[in-house]
C-alpha cells in the first residue's frame, strides 16, 4: 500500500526500479537475438551458448535486485524464486545444447 511506505522506502524502490528496468530491457534484447538465431538455425553454435549464459546472468541479476525489495513487498520473493528458476533453466539448456553441438560435430566427421 502506498500510504504505508515512508520516504526512504519510496526512494529505495525508485533506486531499485531503474536498474531492474535496464536489466530487463537488456534481457529482452538478448532473447530477441536468441530467437533470431533459432530462426536462422544457429542453435548449435558457441555464440548461442554465450547468449543463453548472458540471459541466465540477467535473470540472476534481476533476482538480486528483487531481493532488495522483499522488505517492502512480500511478492518480490516470488519474483526472486522465479528469476532464479529461469536462470537455472537457461544454464541447463545451455549445457544440453553444448552437448548436442559436440554430438553433431562428431557425427559430421563420421563416414
ABEGO torsion letter per residue (X at the ends): XAAABBAAAAAAAAAAAAAAAAAAAAAAAAAAAAAAAAAAGAAABAAAAAAAAAAAAAAAAAAAAAAAAAAABAAAAAAAAAAAAAAAAAAAAAAAAAAAAAAAAAAAABX
